[in-house]
Amino acid sequence: MTGVRPELGSEPSRSSTGGAGWGCHEPGVGARLAPVDSRLSWLSPGPLIASRNDVLTRWLGDPTDNQRREWLRRLDTYAEAAGAAPPPRDRLVTRFADRDRISVAVLGDPGEGDASQYVVVPVLERVAGDTDLGIICSDVIYPAGGVRAYADRFYRAYADYQAPLYGLPGNHDWYDGLSGFMTAFCDAPPDAGAPSPAVPGPWWKRLLRQLLWRRAPKATAADVADMRWYRDAESQQATQPGPYCAIDAGPVRLVLIDVGIDGHIDRDQAAWLREVSAGDRPKILLTGKPLYTYAAFQPCPIEGGGDVNDIVTDRAHNYVAAIGGDDHNYQRYPVRQPDGRTILYLVAGGSGAYLSATHQIPNVDRLAPAVHEEDFRCYPLRGDSLAHFSRRYDKLLGFGLGRLVIDPDDATALMAERVGITPPRPGSSAVSARARRAADRIFPLPARGSAPAHNLMSVLFDSNAVPQFKSFLRLDATSDEIVVSCWAATGCREHEIDPVLEDRMRATRQPDGRWVWASETPGRPVP
């Protein structure tokens, strides 16, 4: 298959600490592309206050299903007012349907707008600048949506990416009632305002919602016109028919769902999902929350009963992969189905937001026989995650004295012991007593968990230091083959010039129509 860039690929992190970005001699230019004073500081109370609808949803009820239905109704009204055809009821994008091969860039959870997002840009242009389209998979904008926030976090960031960009919202995109997302991706008027967030409930809940709920920031058509200047080439234009849609991308169908704030889909969307999932065309699901993550199955309930994974695993629907954002790293789970098929489940949320720790991922054999540790991959490696967080813990909790800092090789060996695996990177040796003491202090502290704990960790441990451990996916497909490549963005200049291919999976179609996945060891090809 052409287009999968076999000529590129520095040693991956599984081969060397240098491939992970440790010991970087020259920071890359990507971080310098970010706007001046752009850093999104989670230490400031502003981002957490702006994100308060996440907590209010859990206290007062989730209004997103009703708001989504109203947005879809409005799209019909806007089209009628403009004398245009309404969005297709199947919400299907067909502009790529006649391609015999397709290439797609997938960026997960990118939208911080600072160096951690912009370090991805040079690598994206190097290895995926020739793709036919791109998809933003969850949390296009941090911390809480808003039309004007799209200027630096979407339009300016990807000004040089010449293909159209589609998107699916994450929970942060819903904190403004989805108004920013609908303007950027569905061409809704920026001054329309979000639908009412009201949901049934006792009077005191309605009153609290009225008093505390964050309303969408206002913007004008002139604001939007100024932002769109960054991506005004004809090749970059795209309007999608709603926050959930399907894209007939040549030989595959890409199905984008909207799981709102709390990770479920409404009954109308479920009916649509079953409809677009029918047929033999191979399909890839893209969702705001992964179905497998941290060595556990994470259900995506359907309003009224059922689960999205029931639709994905139905043999008649021919899904070959499911990709989710929300957790800010890369994880790979090839899950064997009871009928012998394998569906590839990926976490791909590492394209710009603060790092979600991988050293808290337990041994994946707990999912056996569906998936085994030997078939699992993550980026960063568990050991690199521990080494990275040890530096943040030392700075914030150890007074910067170095007592909590763990060397990457020591961390790799320690995590192999804890998880019960062979160290994934050669060269790991005996671990010092000091490193063991540091790990005992660091490892139990949370880096992922409930919403409050998750926000706390983002406040304390967000960092723009090299190595950044960012990543994105490139998909390449023909009628007989699908290749998924995970490319790293360390923030190091050498890896902008010669990018790191961290992982690659290849599916081939068998004579009986089944798709069989195989792992390929990435790295520089032998001459």
C-alpha positions in Angstrom: 0.0 0.0 0.0 1.3 3.5 -0.8 0.9 6.4 1.6 1.9 4.6 4.8 5.4 6.4 4.8 7.7 3.3 5.3 10.7 5.5 4.6 10.2 7.4 7.9 10.6 6.3 11.4 13.2 6.9 14.1 13.7 4.2 16.6 10.5 3.9 18.7 10.5 4.2 22.5 10.4 0.4 22.9 13.9 0.4 21.3 15.6 3.2 23.0 15.3 6.0 25.5 16.3 8.4 22.8 13.3 7.3 20.7 11.1 8.3 23.7 12.7 11.8 23.6 14.8 11.4 26.8 18.0 13.4 26.6 16.7 15.6 23.8 19.5 18.0 22.7 17.4 20.5 20.8 13.7 21.3 21.4 11.6 21.4 18.2 10.1 24.3 16.4 6.5 23.1 17.0 6.3 24.6 20.5 7.4 28.0 19.1 4.4 28.0 16.7 2.0 28.4 19.6 0.6 31.9 20.1 2.5 34.0 22.6 1.1 33.6 26.2 -1.1 30.8 25.0 -0.4 28.3 27.7 -3.6 26.9 29.2 -2.8 26.8 32.9 -4.9 24.4 34.8 -3.4 26.0 37.9 -5.6 29.0 37.2 -9.1 28.7 38.6 -10.6 30.0 35.3 -10.4 26.7 33.3 -12.0 24.7 36.2 -14.7 27.2 36.7 -15.4 27.3 33.0 -15.7 23.5 33.0 -18.2 23.4 35.9 -21.0 22.0 33.7 -19.3 18.6 34.0 -19.9 18.6 37.7 -23.4 20.2 37.4 -24.4 17.5 35.0 -23.8 14.8 37.6 -25.7 16.8 40.2 -28.5 18.2 38.2 -29.0 15.9 35.3 -27.6 15.7 31.7 -29.4 18.0 29.2 -27.3 17.0 26.2 -29.7 14.6 24.6 -32.4 17.2 24.3 -29.9 19.9 23.2 -28.6 17.6 20.5 -32.0 17.0 19.1 -32.7 20.7 19.1 -29.4 21.4 17.3 -30.4 18.8 14.6 -33.8 20.5 14.2 -32.1 23.9 13.9 -29.8 22.6 11.1 -32.9 21.9 9.0 -34.2 25.4 9.8 -31.0 27.1 8.9 -30.8 25.3 5.6 -34.5 26.2 4.8 -33.8 29.8 5.6 -30.8 29.8 3.2 -32.7 28.1 0.5 -30.4 25.1 0.6 -31.1 21.4 0.9 -31.4 20.1 4.5 -28.7 17.8 5.9 -29.2 14.2 4.7 -31.3 12.1 7.1 -28.7 9.4 7.1 -26.1 12.1 8.1 -23.7 10.5 5.5 -20.8 12.4 3.9 -20.3 11.0 0.4 -17.6 13.3 -1.1 -15.0 10.6 -0.7 -17.2 7.6 -1.6 -15.7 7.0 -5.1 -12.1 6.6 -3.9 -10.5 3.2 -4.3 -8.0 4.1 -1.5 -8.1 6.6 1.4 -5.8 8.1 3.9 -7.0 9.8 7.1 -5.3 11.7 10.0 -6.9 11.2 13.4 -6.1 13.8 16.1 -7.5 13.0 19.6 -8.2 15.6 22.3 -5.9 18.3 20.8 -7.4 21.6 21.9 -5.2 23.2 24.6 -3.9 25.7 22.1 -0.4 25.9 23.7 2.9 24.1 23.1 1.5 20.7 23.9 -0.8 20.9 21.0 1.5 22.7 18.6 4.4 20.2 19.0 2.2 17.8 17.0 1.9 20.1 14.0 5.4 19.6 12.4 5.1 15.8 12.7 1.5 15.9 11.3 2.7 17.9 8.3 5.7 15.5 7.8 3.9 12.1 7.9 0.2 13.0 7.3 0.2 16.2 5.2 -0.8 14.2 2.2 -3.9 12.6 3.8 -7.3 13.0 2.2 -9.1 14.2 5.3 -8.6 14.6 9.0 -10.8 13.9 12.0 -10.6 15.6 15.4 -11.6 12.8 17.8 -13.0 14.4 21.0 -12.4 17.6 22.9 -11.6 19.9 20.0 -11.4 22.8 22.4 -10.3 23.2 26.1 -11.3 24.1 28.6 -15.0 24.7 27.8 -15.8 25.3 24.1 -16.8 28.7 22.9 -16.7 29.9 19.3 -13.8 32.3 19.7 -11.6 29.7 21.3 -11.5 27.9 17.9 -9.2 30.7 16.5 -5.9 29.3 18.0 -7.0 25.8 19.0 -8.4 24.8 15.6 -8.1 27.2 12.6 -4.6 28.6 13.3 -3.2 25.3 14.6 -4.1 23.4 11.4 -3.8 26.3 8.9 -1.2 24.4 6.8 -3.1 21.1 6.8 -4.6 21.3 3.3 -7.3 18.6 3.6 -10.8 19.0 5.2 -11.2 18.4 8.9 -14.2 16.8 10.4 -14.9 16.4 14.1 -16.8 14.7 16.9 -17.4 16.5 20.2 -16.0 15.5 23.6 -17.3 16.5 26.9 -15.4 19.8 27.0 -17.0 20.8 23.7 -20.4 20.4 25.3 -19.7 22.9 28.2 -20.9 25.7 26.0 -24.0 23.8 24.9 -22.0 22.7 21.7 -22.4 26.1 20.1 -18.7 26.5 19.2 -18.6 23.0 17.7 -21.8 23.5 15.7 -20.5 26.8 14.3 -17.1 25.4 13.3 -18.1 22.0 11.9 -21.8 22.4 11.0 -21.9 26.0 9.9 -24.5 27.1 12.5 -24.8 30.8 13.0 -22.4 31.9 15.8 -25.1 34.2 17.4 -27.8 31.6 17.6 -27.1 30.6 21.2 -27.2 27.1 22.6 -30.5 25.4 23.1 -32.0 25.6 26.6 -30.3 23.2 29.0 -33.5 22.6 31.0 -34.3 19.0 32.0 -37.1 17.7 34.2 -36.6 17.7 37.9 -37.6 19.3 41.2 -37.8 23.1 41.4 -34.5 23.5 43.4 -32.6 21.7 40.7 -34.1 23.9 38.0 -33.2 27.0 40.1 -29.6 25.8 40.6 -29.2 25.1 36.9 -30.5 28.6 36.1 -28.1 30.2 38.5 -24.9 28.1 38.0 -25.0 26.7 34.5 -22.4 28.1 32.2 -23.9 29.7 29.1 -22.2 29.8 25.7 -19.8 32.8 25.2 -21.1 35.2 22.5 -19.5 35.6 19.1 -20.3 37.3 15.8 -20.2 36.4 12.2 -17.2 38.8 11.9 -15.4 36.8 14.6 -15.9 33.6 12.6 -14.9 35.1 9.3 -11.6 36.2 10.9 -10.9 32.7 12.3 -11.7 31.0 9.0 -9.1 33.1 7.2 -6.5 30.6 8.5 -8.2 27.7 6.7 -9.8 29.3 3.7 -8.4 27.2 0.8 -11.1 25.3 -1.2 -9.4 22.0 -0.3 -9.8 22.7 3.4 -13.6 23.3 3.4 -16.0 20.8 5.1 -19.5 21.1 6.5 -20.8 18.0 8.3 -24.4 17.2 8.8 -24.5 17.1 12.6 -22.4 16.3 15.7 -22.7 12.7 14.7 -22.3 11.6 11.2 -20.7 8.9 8.9 -18.2 9.4 6.2 -18.0 7.0 3.3 -14.2 7.2 2.9 -13.6 5.1 -0.2 -13.3 1.4 0.9 -14.3 2.1 4.5 -17.0 3.8 6.4 -16.0 6.1 9.3 -18.8 6.4 11.9 -18.5 9.3 14.2 -20.7 9.3 17.3 -21.4 12.0 19.9 -21.4 10.7 23.5 -22.1 14.1 25.1 -20.8 14.9 28.6 -21.3 11.6 30.5 -20.5 9.1 27.8 -23.8 7.7 26.4 -25.8 8.2 23.2 -29.5 9.1 22.8 -32.1 6.8 21.3 -32.3 8.8 18.1 -28.6 8.5 17.5 -28.7 4.8 18.4 -31.4 4.2 15.7 -29.2 6.1 13.2 -26.1 4.2 14.3 -27.8 0.8 13.6 -28.9 2.1 10.2 -25.5 3.3 9.1 -23.8 0.2 10.5 -25.7 -2.2 8.3 -24.0 -3.7 5.3 -20.7 -5.4 4.3 -18.5 -2.3 3.9 -15.8 -2.4 6.7 -16.4 0.2 9.4 -14.4 2.1 11.9 -16.1 3.7 14.9 -14.8 7.0 16.3 -16.1 8.1 19.7 -15.4 10.7 22.4 -14.8 8.0 25.0 -13.0 4.7 24.4 -14.7 1.4 24.7 -11.6 -0.2 26.1 -9.1 1.7 28.3 -6.9 1.1 31.3 -7.3 -2.7 30.8 -11.1 -2.5 31.3 -14.2 -2.5 29.2 -15.9 0.9 29.4 -19.6 0.7 28.3 -21.2 3.3 26.2 -24.9 3.0 27.2 -27.8 3.8 24.9 -30.7 5.9 26.2 -33.5 3.4 26.9 -31.2 0.3 27.0 -28.5 -1.4 25.2 -24.8 -0.6 24.5 -22.8 0.8 21.6 -20.5 -2.2 21.7 -23.3 -4.5 21.0 -23.7 -2.7 17.6 -19.9 -2.7 17.0 -19.5 -6.4 17.7 -22.5 -7.5 15.6 -20.9 -9.6 12.8 -23.5 -8.3 10.3 -22.1 -4.7 10.8 -18.5 -5.6 9.9 -16.7 -3.3 12.3 -12.9 -3.7 12.2 -11.9 -1.1 14.7 -13.2 1.4 17.3 -11.1 4.5 18.2 -11.8 6.7 21.2 -10.4 9.8 22.7 -10.8 11.3 26.3 -7.8 9.5 27.8 -4.7 11.5 26.7 -2.4 8.7 25.6 -2.3 5.8 23.1 -3.5 2.3 24.0 -4.0 -0.7 21.7 -6.3 -3.6 22.4 -6.9 -6.2 19.7 -10.0 -7.9 21.2 -10.8 -11.4 20.0 -14.6 -12.0 19.6 -16.4 -15.2 20.5 -16.8 -16.0 16.7 -13.1 -15.8 16.1 -12.9 -12.3 14.6 -10.6 -9.6 16.1 -11.7 -6.0 16.5 -9.0 -3.4 17.1 -9.9 -1.0 20.0 -7.7 2.0 20.3 -7.3 4.9 22.7 -6.1 7.9 20.7 -6.3 11.0 22.8 -2.7 12.1 22.8 -2.7 15.0 20.3 -2.4 18.0 22.5 -3.9 17.8 26.0 -2.1 17.1 29.3 -0.8 13.5 29.6 -2.9 10.8 31.1 -0.6 8.4 33.0 0.0 5.0 31.5 1.9 3.6 34.4 -1.4 3.0 36.1 -2.5 0.5 33.4 -2.5 -3.0 35.0 -1.6 -6.2 33.3 -4.0 -6.6 30.4 -4.2 -10.4 30.8 -7.0 -9.5 33.2 -9.1 -9.3 29.9 -8.1 -12.7 28.7 -9.1 -14.6 26.6 -10.4 -11.6 24.7 -7.0 -9.8 24.7 -3.6 -10.5 26.2 -0.8 -8.3 27.5 1.6 -9.5 24.8 -0.7 -7.9 22.2 -1.2 -4.7 24.1 0.7 -1.5 23.4 0.7 1.9 25.0 2.5 5.2 24.4 4.2 6.4 26.5 5.5 3.1 27.9 4.4 2.5 31.4 8.0 3.1 32.6 8.3 6.4 30.6 5.1 7.6 32.2 6.4 6.8 35.7 9.7 8.6 34.9 7.8 11.6 33.5 5.4 11.9 36.4 8.3 11.5 38.9 9.8 14.7 37.6 6.6 16.6 38.1 6.1 15.0 41.6 9.6 16.0 42.5 9.2 19.6 41.4 5.8 20.0 43.1 6.1 17.7 46.2 9.8 17.1 46.6 11.0 20.7 46.5 12.9 20.0 43.3 15.7 18.2 45.2 15.7 15.2 42.8 14.9 12.6 45.4 11.7 11.6 43.6 13.2 11.6 40.1 13.3 8.1 38.6 15.6 7.3 35.6 13.7 6.1 32.5 15.6 2.7 32.5 14.9 2.2 36.3 11.3 3.2 35.7 10.9 0.7 32.9 12.4 -2.1 35.0 10.2 -1.1 38.0 7.0 -1.1 35.9 7.9 -4.5 34.4 8.2 -5.9 37.9 4.9 -4.3 39.1 2.9 -5.4 36.0 4.6 -8.8 35.7 6.1 -8.5 32.2 9.5 -8.6 30.5 10.9 -5.0 30.2 9.8 -3.7 26.8 13.0 -1.8 26.2 16.5 -3.4 26.1 19.1 -2.1 28.6 17.0 -2.0 31.7 19.2 -3.1 34.6 19.2 -3.5 38.3 17.1 -0.8 40.0 18.7 1.3 42.7 17.3 1.4 46.2 16.7 5.1 45.9 14.6 4.6 42.8 12.5 2.0 44.5 11.8 4.3 47.4 10.8 7.1 45.0 8.5 4.7 43.1 6.8 3.6 46.4 6.0 7.2 47.1 4.9 8.2 43.6 3.0 5.2 42.3 0.0 5.2 44.7 -0.8 8.8 44.0 -3.7 9.2 41.5 -3.2 10.4 38.0 -6.6 9.2 36.7 -9.9 8.5 38.3 -13.1 10.3 39.2 -13.8 13.6 37.5 -12.6 15.7 40.6 -9.4 13.6 40.9 -8.9 13.8 37.1 -9.2 17.6 37.2 -6.9 17.8 40.2 -4.2 15.9 38.4 -4.5 18.1 35.3 -4.1 21.1 37.6 -0.9 19.7 39.2 0.8 17.8 36.5 0.2 19.4 33.2 3.6 20.0 31.6 5.0 21.3 28.3 8.5 19.9 29.0 10.2 17.6 26.5 9.6 14.8 26.1 5.9 15.6 25.5 4.7 12.1 24.6 2.0 13.3 22.2 0.7 11.2 19.3 -1.8 10.9 16.5 -3.0 8.2 14.1 -2.8 7.8 10.3 -5.2 5.4 8.6 -4.6 4.1 5.1 -7.1 1.8 3.5 -7.8 -0.1 0.3 -10.5 -2.7 -0.4 -8.0 -5.4 0.8 -5.9 -3.7 3.5 -6.2 -1.3 6.4 -3.1 0.1 8.1 -3.3 2.1 11.4 -0.1 3.9 12.3 0.6 5.7 15.6 3.1 8.5 15.2 4.8 10.2 18.2 5.5 13.9 18.8 8.1 14.1 21.5 8.7 17.9 21.1 12.3 17.1 20.1 13.7 18.7 16.9 15.3 15.4 15.6 11.9 13.8 15.8 10.2 16.6 13.8 12.8 15.8 11.0 12.7 12.0 11.4 9.4 11.2 13.2 9.0 8.3 15.5 6.6 5.5 14.4 5.5 4.1 17.7 3.0 1.4 16.6 1.5 0.0 13.4 -1.3 -2.6 12.9 -2.3 -4.0 9.5 -5.6 -5.7 8.7 -5.9 -7.8 5.6 -9.2 -9.1 4.1 -9.4 -12.8 3.8 -11.1 -14.8 1.0 -14.1 -15.4 3.3 -14.4 -11.7 3.9 -13.0 -11.6 7.4 -10.4 -9.0 8.4 -7.3 -10.3 10.2 -5.1 -7.9 12.2 -1.4 -8.3 12.6 1.1 -6.2 14.5 4.2 -4.7 12.8 7.3 -3.8 14.7 7.9 -0.1 13.9 11.4 1.3 13.4 13.8 2.3 10.7 13.7 -0.3 7.8 16.8 -2.4 7.3 18.6 -1.1 4.1 
